[in-house]
Amino acid sequence: MLKKLSFKLILAYVSLIICLVLIVFMLLGALLRDTHIGMIRDMMSSNAQLIELALKNKENKISDSRLKKEINTLSEIMNLRITLIKTDGVVIADSDVKDIKHLDNHLYRQEITAALNEKTGSSVRYSNTLKIDMLYYAQKSGDYLIRLAKPLFEVETSLSRLKSLILNVSIIVIITSIIIITLISIKFTRPINETLEFAGEFSRGRYEKRILNYSDDEIGILQNALNKMADTIVGTINEHIFEQEKLKITIESISDGIALVDNNKNILISNNAFTELLSINTSMDKKLYFEIIRNRKLNSNIEISLKNAQRSSFEIDTTNERILDVVLNPIQSKKSLQGILIVLHDISERKKIEQIKSDLVSNVSHELKTPIAIVKGYLETISENLDNKEMSKDFIGRAIENIDRQNAIIEDIIKLSMIESSTDFQSERIDIKNIVENCIEILTPKINQKGLTVKASFKRGQTFTTNGNQFLAEEIFFNLIDNALNYNTPGGRVTVSGEETDNGIIFKVKDSGIGIPEESIGRIFERFYRVNKGRSRSTGGTGLGLSIVKHAAMVLQWSISVKSGKSGTSFTIITGK
């Protein structure tokens, strides 16, 4: 409260008024006392002239006793002490003293000295004779001086009454002034308090707060300016928030991981892709980058970039088996480094594709080169042994088998390339049950040759028709059934079943074959991938069958999954309705 402006104003004005009242009280008291004494002095002067006149008329006819009596009579009439003094200071008569012989010489009294020099004189002093303060007035009259004296207790009594009256009036003035000043102070400081309240609320985030009902004076102009300033600040804040939201949405929509590290090594900004790529599952708010990022190579390069302000790019391997291309861009002002922008690009798929391409080229070269080398060897042997018809016939047959195998590989490569690149597969209504039965019929010679049992199991009363493409559906089921035959055990069985559900038709191709090792299940749909390369070639497979199945299912938007164990392998296909 003591620090409030209103209290300071009230205290200052009240102190000023009290000081002024005290000064006025002191000056007025002194003035009234001097005025009162002056009036008594004037009265004494008139009385001295009357005494002089009375004594002159009787100057040669009066005795000392008669003079004493006259002075006493005049003293009673005038209510004054009257003393007659010779010019040498000897007292002739005194109205208040019976025996004047004991009186001191009055020559050097202040009023006597002044009267001798200037005909009149006065003084105020304590009377040792009467033991009170007295006002003395002396006037020269011929060979003697008339001195009049009056006690000042009447003056002091009058002054006390006047001072009491002035004091009461002063108290009333002070109280009235305090009330008036308080009201004025409250009225004056109310808009200032409203302004302070507005500033406090605004600083605490209540941006809708405004000053209402402001006046037309300078404070009102200031309040109006503050309102306009608040509107401008709120508008600027809203613009920044909008821009920040746009930036946030833009950053979050980017698939690359983005983060900003300031020169104090704190992560300021990051998107979801950044946390996902680095498998970060903790809050990054107000934390150092090395507390969040758990990759030694990335952290060391960030430290170097912060130190040297140099751009760098490199690749890192993450714990979630991803390969990331990292770019560190320093953000600089004119004189200093502000931070580092980190950009993470997931190149795992690209690396995988590059590896697949490399493997494809290697596999295609190997798969095509081997039959050609075998055929060439057979032909060279035949050319050297033309007379041996039986051997030539056998080698020619083997050469034809290898050419057929090479032709099958080429045909599967062409099919796979066509399925991957073409978007012209016409959607039509197809009967999958009929397609499965046709595939089994085509593969009957191989089934009989291997001594296997193939069974098609479809629920009665269900049509098993769906939207798709006849060619792609035939490729899917033919390759799955053929794969089940190739990797089955002697005397084994293959079951193709189908069932209509609310979500679509579910088909299963299950065999009792050798199964697929768990570590190879994720790779069986890759081109030319073989679990057992020797067995694959002996069965006549090209290594592209399951790749054709996968891409054909992707075109048809069918899902395919596989389960395998010691009792065989089961492929599940879910088509649309």
Beta strands, then each sheet from edge to edge (+ up, - down):
strand 1: 81-86
strand 2: 91-94
strand 3: 120-127
strand 4: 132-141
strand 5: 144-151
strand 6: 257-262
strand 7: 267-270
strand 8: 312-317
strand 9: 323-332
strand 10: 337-346
strand 11: 428-431
strand 12: 453-458
strand 13: 465-468
strand 14: 493-501
strand 15: 504-511
strand 16: 559-565
strand 17: 568-574
sheet 1: 2+ 1- 5+ 4- 3+
sheet 2: 7+ 6- 10+ 9- 8+
sheet 3: 11+ 13-
sheet 4: 12+ 14+ 15- 17+ 16-
end
